[in-house]
Amino acid sequence: MKKRTKICLVTVKLIILAVLFSPYIRAEYLTFVYGKQFAGLEQQTNILNPARYFRVLAYSETEATVFYVSDTGDLMTFVKDANGEWERAEWKTIWSTTGSADEFMWPYYR
């Protein structure tokens, strides 16, 4: 009986960990597969410093959401224009080193 209880507890812990880390794993996967398309696109704002790193949080053929980190944490949504190029459609600063921003998300990759 003890062995069965231990196996159940380990299984439950693994399921909880998988659920907790799934948004991060998904973001890492999307960044690995599609990230090259979004490198440097935060510069479309003409305001932000170049990003130290970024993560692709959501991706489809026509729309994507990317989180850029520099002096700020910026969530940007891009859509493809008529020429097939990614164009910024929405921009939210959700974190800043100089103080808090209006919106706070946790986890960042949800």
Secondary structure, 3 states (H helix, E strand, C coil): CHHHHHHHHHHHHHHHHHHHHHHHHHHHHHHHHHHHHHCCHHHHHCCCCCCCEEEEEEECCCEEEEEEECCEEEEEEEEECCCCCEEEEEEEEEEECCECCCCCCCCCCC
